[in-house]
Amino acid sequence: MMFLKALAGLLLGFIVQEAPKVQKSEKAYTRFSSGIERLVQVHGNTVAGCAERGDCLINSKLDLLLLASVNYRESRMMDPSPEGDCRRGHRLDHLPSGSWPAGYKPSIHVICNAVGPMQLNKGAGYQAQLWPEVRQEFPDRDWKKDPLDAKELKDSAVSSKMGYAVLKHWKSQCTDAEGAAAPVGVWLTAYRYGRCPGKRGKYHVDAEAKLRCDMTNELATSLAKDPTSGFGEAQVALCTYPKKT
């Protein structure tokens, strides 16, 4: 699909812009290129059919871009991905950033237990298996006899589905007093911290969440400008609460 190929090219461009040395190394460039292409396809498979089922976060195209943006910021679209930042930083796993993104400050316990491309926390992953959104993503699984384990959470397809389900969970939980959905940045903030960020009604959107949402919109805008991508008309996600006029 041209859309997925164009998206992979944009993400690889982000990597090269962040770390020009990647382009100078054939081995590193090939590693990132192949990893990004695989994970973009995985995310495409994850969101496939959501429009027909009526359970998209936004719509299938923006959902795919949202998963890719989260994945990029968590582990720079590496497949296989590093297991969290338990050592001196991601530079030991050859990530361009050399560290977690600016503003990303999870606890040592969380990051040292993070697995998979979406950097799911093991403990939170086990708890999330009780959520209906997660069970909906794995409809044929017998959760009593066969719960997910840490090894499975490392799998790209499982990690992507879990990440998608967790975002859906926080979208359903972080609503206003009338039950309306909060902006995308709210779900992204809750995704990282494991709770709705603030009081019911108007939640906090942290800087990292806004960056991930802005990246989603940047990807959508770039793809819409490329007539060969097959993306179609420009569309954007609502990242934060509209400013009062």
Backbone as JSON, one array per atom type, in Angstrom:
{
  "sequence": "MMFLKALAGLLLGFIVQEAPKVQKSEKAYTRFSSGIERLVQVHGNTVAGCAERGDCLINSKLDLLLLASVNYRESRMMDPSPEGDCRRGHRLDHLPSGSWPAGYKPSIHVICNAVGPMQLNKGAGYQAQLWPEVRQEFPDRDWKKDPLDAKELKDSAVSSKMGYAVLKHWKSQCTDAEGAAAPVGVWLTAYRYGRCPGKRGKYHVDAEAKLRCDMTNELATSLAKDPTSGFGEAQVALCTYPKKT",
  "N": [[0.85, -1.19, 0.0], [0.59, 2.17, -0.92], [0.26, 4.27, 0.88], [1.23, 3.29, 3.37], [3.9, 2.86, 2.68], [4.73, 5.46, 2.07], [4.4, 6.63, 4.59], [6.31, 5.21, 6.1], [8.61, 6.18, 4.87], [8.56, 8.88, 5.66], [8.88, 8.64, 8.45], [11.4, 7.46, 8.6], [12.81, 9.58, 7.62], [12.56, 11.34, 9.78], [14.16, 10.04, 11.65], [16.71, 10.22, 10.41], [16.98, 12.98, 10.35], [17.11, 13.53, 13.06], [19.32, 12.08, 13.8], [21.85, 12.34, 11.92], [24.03, 10.69, 11.44], [23.06, 8.16, 11.09], [22.32, 7.86, 8.43], [24.77, 7.79, 7.26], [25.77, 5.37, 7.85], [25.52, 2.33, 6.44], [24.65, -0.05, 7.57], [23.24, 0.78, 9.91], [21.28, 2.4, 8.73], [19.89, 0.57, 7.13], [18.95, -1.09, 9.13], [17.2, 0.56, 10.62], [15.44, 1.3, 8.58], [14.25, -1.16, 7.74], [13.09, -1.99, 10.15], [11.23, 0.08, 10.65], [9.54, -0.17, 8.41], [8.44, -2.71, 8.88], [7.07, -2.28, 11.33], [5.27, -0.24, 10.69], [3.59, -1.64, 8.97], [2.62, -3.5, 10.82], [1.17, -1.81, 12.56], [-0.7, -0.93, 10.75], [-2.12, -3.31, 10.31], [-3.18, -3.56, 12.86], [-5.09, -1.48, 13.15], [-6.8, -2.07, 11.13], [-10.04, -2.52, 9.87], [-11.34, -1.16, 11.9], [-13.08, 0.93, 11.3], [-15.29, -0.35, 10.15], [-16.1, -1.86, 12.33], [-16.69, 0.15, 14.06], [-15.07, 1.1, 16.12], [-12.89, 2.81, 16.09], [-10.31, 5.02, 17.29], [-10.16, 7.65, 16.27], [-10.22, 7.85, 13.31], [-9.46, 5.32, 10.85], [-7.08, 6.01, 9.44], [-5.9, 8.2, 10.84], [-5.68, 6.95, 13.29], [-3.72, 5.01, 12.76], [-1.53, 6.7, 12.24], [-1.31, 7.84, 14.74], [-0.58, 5.67, 16.38], [1.91, 5.14, 15.21], [3.26, 7.49, 15.85], [3.36, 7.41, 18.66], [4.84, 5.06, 18.94], [7.22, 5.84, 17.67], [8.19, 7.86, 19.39], [8.49, 6.4, 21.71], [10.28, 4.22, 21.16], [11.67, 4.79, 18.88], [10.72, 3.51, 16.59], [11.95, 0.99, 16.41], [12.58, -2.41, 15.64], [13.6, -5.52, 16.42], [12.61, -3.99, 19.55], [14.17, -1.97, 22.17], [14.39, -2.93, 25.64], [13.2, -0.93, 27.5], [14.66, 1.72, 29.55], [16.79, 0.81, 31.29], [19.46, 0.98, 31.69], [22.21, 3.12, 31.08], [20.91, 4.76, 29.38], [19.21, 5.16, 26.22], [21.15, 5.17, 24.28], [22.75, 3.02, 24.45], [21.29, 1.14, 23.22], [21.44, 1.96, 20.73], [19.77, 4.04, 19.9], [18.85, 7.06, 18.29], [18.28, 9.31, 19.91], [19.62, 9.02, 22.3], [18.63, 9.1, 24.82], [15.63, 9.05, 26.86], [12.8, 10.78, 25.44], [12.64, 14.4, 25.76], [11.16, 15.6, 28.71], [9.98, 13.22, 29.32], [9.36, 11.36, 31.99], [9.02, 8.79, 33.48], [8.72, 6.47, 36.25], [11.57, 4.71, 37.66], [10.91, 2.05, 38.07], [8.85, 1.66, 36.22], [10.05, 2.15, 33.65], [12.11, 0.29, 33.6], [10.78, -2.03, 33.39], [9.56, -1.95, 30.99], [8.36, -3.16, 27.89], [8.43, -4.26, 24.45], [7.55, -2.67, 21.24], [5.79, -0.56, 21.78], [6.51, 0.07, 24.27], [5.27, -1.02, 26.6], [4.38, -1.28, 30.0], [5.21, -3.99, 32.08], [3.82, -4.7, 34.49], [1.57, -2.98, 34.35], [0.61, -3.93, 31.98], [-0.31, -6.49, 32.67], [-2.42, -5.83, 34.4], [-4.04, -4.43, 32.62], [-5.12, -6.44, 31.12], [-7.53, -7.08, 32.11], [-9.25, -5.22, 31.2], [-12.05, -4.3, 29.17], [-11.56, -3.22, 26.63], [-9.07, -4.23, 25.93], [-9.57, -6.98, 25.85], [-11.32, -7.04, 23.76], [-9.64, -6.56, 21.61], [-8.37, -8.95, 21.43], [-10.16, -11.21, 20.69], [-10.42, -14.01, 20.55], [-9.06, -15.17, 22.59], [-8.5, -17.13, 25.5], [-8.65, -15.84, 28.43], [-8.48, -16.65, 31.09], [-7.2, -19.12, 31.09], [-5.04, -18.6, 29.49], [-3.34, -16.1, 29.88], [-1.66, -13.05, 28.84], [1.91, -12.99, 28.7], [5.18, -11.7, 29.67], [6.94, -12.26, 27.58], [5.28, -12.43, 25.35], [4.37, -9.8, 25.26], [6.51, -8.53, 24.18], [6.33, -9.07, 21.53], [5.78, -7.66, 18.35], [3.23, -7.41, 17.07], [1.44, -8.05, 19.14], [2.15, -6.11, 21.03], [1.46, -3.77, 19.64], [-1.33, -4.06, 19.37], [-2.03, -4.1, 22.07], [-1.19, -1.54, 22.86], [-2.94, 0.01, 21.32], [-5.4, -0.77, 22.39], [-5.1, 0.13, 25.03], [-5.0, 2.9, 24.64], [-7.62, 3.23, 23.7], [-8.97, 2.55, 26.0], [-8.33, 4.66, 27.76], [-9.43, 6.76, 26.38], [-12.13, 6.19, 26.71], [-12.35, 6.4, 29.46], [-11.45, 8.93, 30.25], [-13.41, 11.24, 30.15], [-15.62, 14.11, 29.79], [-17.92, 15.82, 32.07], [-20.36, 15.38, 30.85], [-19.91, 13.13, 29.46], [-18.59, 13.34, 27.07], [-15.87, 12.84, 24.75], [-12.47, 13.52, 25.59], [-9.79, 15.73, 24.39], [-7.26, 14.39, 22.14], [-4.69, 14.59, 23.23], [-5.11, 14.23, 25.94], [-5.72, 11.49, 26.22], [-3.28, 10.49, 25.44], [-1.6, 11.46, 27.43], [-2.63, 10.11, 29.67], [-2.08, 7.53, 28.85], [0.66, 7.32, 29.26], [0.96, 7.75, 32.01], [-0.88, 6.21, 33.32], [-3.37, 6.97, 34.34], [-6.25, 9.14, 34.33], [-5.41, 12.42, 33.62], [-5.88, 14.62, 35.88], [-8.72, 16.52, 37.11], [-12.1, 15.45, 36.6], [-13.62, 16.59, 33.69], [-12.0, 18.8, 32.67], [-8.98, 18.02, 31.57], [-5.42, 17.64, 32.17], [-2.93, 18.16, 29.69], [0.12, 16.93, 28.93], [3.48, 18.01, 27.96], [4.89, 16.11, 26.42], [2.83, 14.46, 25.48], [1.42, 16.27, 23.88], [3.37, 16.74, 21.98], [3.47, 14.23, 20.73], [0.92, 14.09, 19.64], [0.97, 16.32, 17.98], [2.91, 15.44, 16.22], [1.53, 13.39, 14.95], [-0.34, 14.92, 13.53], [1.41, 16.35, 11.92], [2.47, 14.33, 10.31], [0.1, 13.57, 8.99], [-0.5, 15.91, 7.56], [1.73, 16.11, 5.87], [1.5, 13.75, 4.37], [-0.93, 14.19, 3.1], [-0.25, 16.22, 1.37], [1.23, 14.93, -0.48], [0.54, 13.65, -3.48], [0.98, 11.08, -4.37], [0.85, 9.4, -2.22], [-1.59, 8.37, -1.51], [-3.1, 9.05, 0.66], [-5.13, 10.92, 0.8], [-7.45, 13.6, 1.56], [-6.43, 16.33, 3.7], [-6.39, 15.95, 7.23], [-6.83, 16.43, 10.72], [-5.99, 15.78, 14.17], [-7.57, 16.68, 17.25], [-5.64, 18.09, 19.56], [-5.42, 19.46, 22.04], [-7.43, 21.28, 24.45], [-9.66, 23.64, 22.97], [-8.74, 27.08, 22.77], [-10.23, 29.63, 24.72], [-12.18, 32.22, 23.37]],
  "CA": [[0.0, 0.0, 0.0], [1.41, 3.37, -1.06], [0.13, 5.06, 2.11], [2.16, 2.76, 4.37], [5.26, 3.09, 2.19], [5.0, 6.88, 2.23], [4.54, 6.88, 6.02], [7.61, 4.68, 6.51], [9.62, 7.11, 4.38], [8.55, 10.07, 6.52], [9.44, 8.29, 9.75], [12.84, 7.28, 8.41], [13.33, 10.94, 7.5], [12.68, 11.89, 11.14], [15.34, 9.41, 12.25], [17.9, 10.8, 9.8], [17.07, 14.37, 10.8], [17.51, 13.51, 14.47], [20.67, 11.49, 13.9], [22.4, 12.27, 10.56], [25.02, 9.61, 11.31], [22.37, 6.94, 10.67], [22.36, 7.8, 6.97], [26.15, 7.54, 6.85], [26.08, 3.97, 8.12], [24.61, 1.46, 5.68], [24.08, -1.03, 8.49], [22.24, 1.45, 10.75], [20.2, 2.86, 7.87], [19.11, -0.61, 6.77], [18.27, -1.58, 10.34], [16.06, 1.43, 10.91], [14.5, 1.24, 7.45], [13.5, -2.41, 7.77], [12.28, -1.98, 11.36], [10.12, 1.01, 10.45], [8.61, -0.76, 7.44], [7.7, -3.8, 9.55], [6.17, -1.78, 12.36], [4.18, 0.47, 10.03], [2.67, -2.69, 8.52], [1.98, -4.04, 12.03], [0.17, -0.85, 13.01], [-1.77, -0.98, 9.76], [-2.94, -4.49, 10.62], [-3.87, -3.32, 14.13], [-6.26, -0.6, 12.99], [-7.63, -2.55, 10.02], [-11.4, -2.93, 10.22], [-11.94, -0.4, 13.01], [-14.2, 1.73, 10.79], [-16.43, -1.26, 10.0], [-16.55, -2.25, 13.67], [-17.11, 1.34, 14.78], [-14.31, 1.27, 17.36], [-11.67, 3.6, 15.88], [-10.09, 6.15, 18.19], [-10.57, 8.82, 15.48], [-10.54, 7.1, 12.09], [-8.4, 4.33, 10.64], [-5.82, 6.62, 8.99], [-5.29, 8.94, 11.95], [-5.31, 5.97, 14.32], [-2.43, 4.45, 12.35], [-0.5, 7.72, 12.45], [-1.16, 8.02, 16.19], [0.23, 4.54, 16.87], [3.27, 5.33, 14.72], [3.86, 8.6, 16.6], [3.67, 6.89, 20.0], [5.92, 4.09, 18.75], [8.45, 6.58, 17.36], [8.68, 8.54, 20.58], [8.85, 5.42, 22.74], [11.45, 3.39, 20.85], [12.18, 5.19, 17.56], [10.27, 2.53, 15.58], [12.92, -0.1, 16.27], [12.02, -3.75, 15.74], [13.08, -5.56, 17.79], [12.79, -2.76, 20.31], [14.89, -2.1, 23.43], [13.54, -3.21, 26.79], [13.21, 0.14, 28.48], [15.89, 2.46, 29.76], [17.29, 0.35, 32.58], [20.89, 1.22, 31.82], [22.59, 4.52, 31.09], [20.19, 5.51, 28.36], [18.94, 4.42, 25.0], [22.29, 5.14, 23.36], [23.29, 1.67, 24.5], [20.48, 0.37, 22.29], [21.67, 2.6, 19.43], [18.71, 4.96, 19.53], [19.43, 8.37, 17.98], [18.09, 10.32, 20.95], [20.57, 8.83, 23.39], [17.91, 9.13, 26.09], [14.19, 9.19, 26.67], [12.46, 12.12, 24.94], [12.56, 15.46, 26.75], [9.88, 15.65, 29.42], [9.49, 11.87, 29.62], [9.94, 11.04, 33.3], [8.35, 7.73, 34.22], [9.53, 5.98, 37.36], [12.56, 3.69, 37.32], [10.21, 0.76, 38.02], [8.09, 1.58, 34.98], [10.85, 2.03, 32.46], [12.91, -0.91, 33.61], [9.91, -3.16, 33.09], [8.86, -1.68, 29.75], [8.69, -4.12, 26.84], [7.73, -4.14, 23.18], [7.69, -1.41, 20.52], [5.0, 0.49, 22.4], [7.08, 0.23, 25.61], [4.25, -1.32, 27.59], [4.88, -1.71, 31.3], [4.78, -5.36, 32.37], [2.79, -4.71, 35.53], [0.36, -2.35, 33.81], [0.11, -4.83, 30.94], [-1.09, -7.54, 33.31], [-3.65, -5.22, 34.89], [-4.85, -4.03, 31.47], [-5.76, -7.6, 30.53], [-8.89, -7.14, 32.64], [-10.05, -4.16, 30.57], [-12.82, -4.79, 28.01], [-10.94, -2.78, 25.38], [-7.99, -5.17, 25.62], [-10.16, -8.28, 25.48], [-11.92, -6.87, 22.44], [-8.57, -6.66, 20.62], [-7.96, -10.37, 21.36], [-11.46, -11.84, 20.94], [-10.37, -15.48, 20.58], [-8.15, -15.61, 23.64], [-9.06, -17.57, 26.78], [-7.81, -15.07, 29.35], [-8.28, -17.36, 32.35], [-6.23, -20.19, 30.88], [-3.89, -18.18, 28.68], [-3.08, -14.65, 29.95], [-0.43, -12.6, 28.19], [3.09, -12.94, 29.54], [6.15, -10.68, 29.26], [7.51, -12.63, 26.3], [4.33, -12.05, 24.31], [4.29, -8.34, 25.18], [7.61, -8.07, 23.33], [5.97, -9.29, 20.14], [5.34, -6.41, 17.74], [1.79, -7.41, 16.82], [0.76, -8.01, 20.43], [2.44, -4.8, 21.62], [0.67, -2.77, 18.92], [-2.73, -4.24, 19.76], [-2.17, -3.68, 23.46], [-1.11, -0.08, 22.88], [-4.19, 0.52, 20.75], [-6.45, -1.02, 23.37], [-4.89, 1.02, 26.19], [-5.46, 4.23, 24.22], [-9.08, 3.19, 23.67], [-9.42, 2.53, 27.39], [-8.25, 6.0, 28.36], [-10.42, 7.6, 25.7], [-13.44, 5.92, 27.33], [-12.32, 6.77, 30.87], [-11.18, 10.37, 30.46], [-14.47, 12.0, 29.5], [-16.08, 15.25, 30.59], [-19.07, 15.54, 32.92], [-21.47, 14.91, 30.02], [-19.5, 11.9, 28.8], [-17.94, 13.61, 25.79], [-14.46, 12.48, 24.72], [-11.49, 14.59, 25.78], [-8.84, 15.81, 23.27], [-6.33, 13.27, 21.99], [-3.57, 14.77, 24.15], [-5.48, 13.7, 27.25], [-5.53, 10.03, 26.19], [-1.84, 10.23, 25.34], [-1.03, 11.7, 28.75], [-3.07, 8.99, 30.51], [-1.37, 6.34, 28.35], [1.99, 7.28, 29.86], [0.96, 7.8, 33.47], [-1.78, 5.21, 33.87], [-4.56, 7.54, 34.97], [-6.71, 10.37, 33.69], [-4.56, 13.47, 34.21], [-6.55, 15.79, 36.45], [-10.1, 16.37, 37.54], [-13.09, 15.16, 35.55], [-14.16, 17.79, 33.06], [-10.94, 19.36, 31.83], [-7.78, 17.34, 32.02], [-4.1, 18.17, 31.8], [-2.21, 17.57, 28.55], [1.53, 17.26, 29.17], [4.24, 18.43, 26.78], [5.21, 14.95, 25.59], [1.6, 14.04, 24.81], [1.14, 17.23, 22.82], [4.35, 16.5, 20.93], [3.07, 13.03, 19.99], [-0.26, 14.43, 18.86], [1.43, 17.23, 16.91], [3.61, 14.61, 15.24], [0.47, 12.74, 14.19], [-0.88, 15.9, 12.58], [2.46, 16.67, 10.95], [2.48, 13.23, 9.37], [-1.12, 13.64, 8.18], [-0.38, 17.04, 6.64], [2.74, 15.77, 4.86], [0.95, 12.71, 3.49], [-1.99, 14.79, 2.28], [0.38, 17.05, 0.35], [1.87, 14.04, -1.45], [-0.52, 12.99, -4.25], [1.3, 9.66, -4.62], [0.76, 8.63, -0.98], [-2.9, 7.73, -1.38], [-3.67, 9.38, 1.96], [-6.38, 11.66, 0.62], [-7.53, 14.98, 2.05], [-5.8, 16.61, 4.99], [-7.22, 15.82, 8.42], [-6.0, 16.6, 11.91], [-6.55, 15.4, 15.46], [-7.65, 17.74, 18.25], [-4.63, 17.71, 20.56], [-5.68, 20.1, 23.33], [-8.71, 21.99, 24.52], [-9.63, 24.91, 22.23], [-8.59, 28.27, 23.59], [-11.43, 30.45, 24.8], [-12.06, 33.52, 22.66]],
  "C": [[0.89, 1.25, 0.0], [1.4, 4.23, 0.21], [1.14, 4.6, 3.16], [3.61, 3.0, 3.96], [5.66, 4.55, 2.36], [5.21, 7.24, 3.7], [5.9, 6.39, 6.52], [8.74, 5.61, 6.07], [9.71, 8.36, 5.23], [9.2, 9.78, 7.87], [10.95, 8.08, 9.68], [13.51, 8.65, 8.26], [13.5, 11.61, 8.85], [13.93, 11.35, 11.83], [16.62, 10.07, 11.73], [18.09, 12.26, 10.22], [17.57, 14.45, 12.23], [18.95, 13.02, 14.63], [21.24, 11.31, 12.5], [23.38, 11.12, 10.36], [24.38, 8.3, 10.86], [22.46, 6.77, 9.16], [23.76, 7.47, 6.46], [26.57, 6.09, 7.07], [25.06, 3.09, 7.4], [23.91, 0.47, 6.6], [22.97, -0.4, 9.33], [21.03, 1.87, 9.93], [19.29, 1.69, 7.48], [18.32, -1.13, 7.96], [17.04, -0.75, 10.65], [15.0, 1.32, 9.82], [13.63, -0.01, 7.52], [12.58, -2.48, 8.99], [11.05, -1.1, 11.22], [9.09, 0.41, 9.5], [7.78, -1.87, 8.07], [6.67, -3.26, 10.53], [5.03, -0.97, 11.77], [3.14, -0.53, 9.54], [1.92, -3.29, 9.71], [0.88, -3.1, 12.5], [-1.0, -0.79, 12.04], [-2.7, -2.15, 10.0], [-3.75, -4.29, 11.89], [-5.15, -2.52, 13.95], [-7.21, -1.08, 11.91], [-9.01, -3.0, 10.53], [-12.05, -2.12, 11.31], [-13.13, 0.43, 12.54], [-15.46, 0.87, 10.65], [-16.98, -1.67, 11.36], [-17.08, -1.06, 14.47], [-16.34, 1.58, 16.06], [-12.97, 1.97, 17.13], [-11.54, 4.64, 16.99], [-10.58, 7.43, 17.53], [-11.11, 8.31, 14.15], [-9.32, 6.24, 11.78], [-7.06, 4.96, 10.25], [-5.14, 7.38, 10.13], [-4.91, 8.01, 13.1], [-3.95, 5.36, 14.01], [-1.31, 5.44, 12.59], [-0.26, 7.95, 13.94], [-0.32, 6.9, 16.79], [1.69, 4.7, 16.45], [3.98, 6.43, 15.49], [4.24, 8.16, 18.0], [4.88, 5.96, 19.91], [7.25, 4.81, 18.49], [9.02, 7.22, 18.62], [9.11, 7.56, 21.68], [10.14, 4.69, 22.41], [11.99, 3.63, 19.45], [11.91, 4.13, 16.49], [11.3, 1.43, 15.35], [12.22, -1.44, 16.45], [13.13, -4.76, 15.43], [13.45, -4.31, 18.59], [13.58, -3.01, 21.59], [13.92, -2.31, 24.58], [13.64, -2.11, 27.83], [14.58, 0.73, 28.69], [16.51, 2.09, 31.11], [18.77, 0.63, 32.77], [21.17, 2.71, 31.75], [21.88, 5.35, 30.02], [20.05, 4.69, 27.1], [20.12, 4.4, 24.04], [22.91, 3.75, 23.35], [22.48, 0.72, 23.59], [20.51, 1.01, 20.91], [20.49, 3.44, 18.97], [19.31, 6.34, 19.29], [19.35, 9.37, 19.12], [19.14, 10.23, 22.05], [19.93, 8.84, 24.76], [16.42, 9.12, 25.81], [13.91, 10.6, 26.17], [12.36, 13.14, 26.07], [11.18, 15.48, 27.39], [9.33, 14.29, 29.79], [10.14, 11.41, 30.91], [9.12, 9.99, 34.04], [9.27, 7.25, 35.34], [10.52, 4.93, 36.88], [11.88, 2.33, 37.18], [9.49, 0.59, 36.7], [9.0, 1.34, 33.79], [11.7, 0.77, 32.44], [12.09, -2.16, 33.34], [9.19, -2.98, 31.77], [9.32, -2.64, 28.65], [7.91, -3.79, 25.57], [7.88, -2.77, 22.53], [6.92, -0.26, 21.14], [5.44, 0.76, 23.84], [6.03, 0.08, 26.71], [4.9, -1.76, 28.89], [4.33, -3.1, 31.64], [3.63, -5.38, 33.37], [1.48, -4.13, 35.03], [-0.25, -3.23, 32.73], [-0.73, -5.95, 31.52], [-2.43, -7.01, 33.8], [-4.6, -4.91, 33.73], [-5.58, -5.21, 30.84], [-7.19, -7.78, 31.03], [-9.81, -6.15, 31.95], [-10.79, -4.7, 29.36], [-12.21, -4.38, 26.68], [-9.82, -3.72, 24.95], [-8.57, -6.5, 25.16], [-10.84, -8.22, 24.12], [-10.88, -6.98, 21.33], [-8.08, -8.09, 20.43], [-9.2, -11.24, 21.61], [-11.41, -13.37, 21.09], [-9.53, -16.03, 21.72], [-8.92, -16.03, 24.89], [-8.2, -16.96, 27.88], [-7.56, -15.78, 30.68], [-7.18, -18.42, 32.21], [-4.94, -19.7, 30.22], [-3.69, -16.66, 28.72], [-1.78, -14.29, 29.24], [0.73, -12.61, 29.17], [4.08, -11.93, 28.96], [6.74, -10.99, 27.88], [6.58, -12.21, 25.16], [4.23, -10.54, 24.16], [5.43, -7.76, 24.35], [7.27, -8.19, 21.85], [5.35, -8.03, 19.54], [3.83, -6.34, 17.56], [1.0, -7.32, 18.12], [0.93, -6.64, 21.08], [1.59, -3.71, 20.96], [-0.8, -2.86, 19.3], [-2.97, -3.78, 21.2], [-2.13, -2.15, 23.57], [-2.38, 0.57, 22.38], [-5.33, 0.38, 21.75], [-6.33, -0.1, 24.58], [-5.31, 2.45, 25.86], [-6.99, 4.29, 24.19], [-9.65, 3.24, 25.09], [-9.42, 3.94, 27.97], [-9.16, 6.98, 27.65], [-11.79, 7.42, 26.36], [-13.5, 6.4, 28.78], [-12.22, 8.27, 31.09], [-12.18, 11.2, 29.68], [-14.9, 13.16, 30.38], [-17.35, 14.87, 31.36], [-20.27, 15.01, 32.14], [-21.13, 13.63, 29.26], [-18.84, 12.09, 27.45], [-16.45, 13.28, 25.87], [-13.58, 13.71, 24.9], [-10.59, 14.66, 24.54], [-7.85, 14.65, 23.29], [-5.16, 13.38, 22.97], [-3.85, 14.24, 25.54], [-5.27, 12.19, 27.28], [-4.05, 9.69, 26.18], [-1.13, 10.47, 26.67], [-1.38, 10.55, 29.69], [-2.35, 7.7, 30.13], [-0.01, 6.2, 29.03], [1.97, 7.15, 31.36], [-0.04, 6.86, 34.12], [-2.98, 5.74, 34.61], [-4.98, 8.79, 34.18], [-6.03, 11.55, 34.39], [-5.31, 14.71, 34.69], [-7.98, 15.48, 36.83], [-11.01, 16.14, 36.35], [-13.62, 16.48, 34.98], [-13.16, 18.44, 32.14], [-9.61, 18.86, 32.36], [-6.51, 18.03, 31.53], [-3.57, 17.43, 30.57], [-0.74, 17.94, 28.71], [2.27, 17.49, 27.86], [4.54, 17.27, 25.85], [3.98, 14.45, 24.83], [1.26, 14.98, 23.66], [2.11, 17.03, 21.66], [3.95, 15.3, 20.09], [1.85, 13.31, 19.11], [0.11, 15.36, 17.7], [2.16, 16.45, 15.82], [2.61, 13.87, 14.35], [-0.08, 13.68, 13.12], [0.14, 16.29, 11.52], [2.55, 15.58, 9.88], [1.28, 13.29, 8.43], [-1.02, 14.76, 7.14], [0.6, 16.72, 5.52], [2.21, 14.75, 3.86], [-0.12, 13.28, 2.57], [-1.43, 15.64, 1.15], [1.04, 16.22, -0.75], [0.8, 13.28, -2.23], [-0.27, 11.51, -4.51], [1.11, 8.78, -3.39], [-0.56, 7.88, -0.85], [-3.6, 8.05, -0.07], [-5.01, 10.1, 1.83], [-6.3, 13.06, 1.21], [-6.9, 15.12, 3.43], [-6.82, 16.48, 6.12], [-6.31, 15.9, 9.63], [-6.76, 16.14, 13.16], [-6.58, 16.62, 16.38], [-6.75, 17.37, 19.42], [-4.92, 18.24, 21.95], [-7.05, 20.76, 23.32], [-8.62, 23.29, 23.73], [-9.49, 26.09, 23.19], [-9.89, 29.09, 23.57], [-11.2, 31.79, 24.1], [-12.87, 34.59, 23.36]]
}
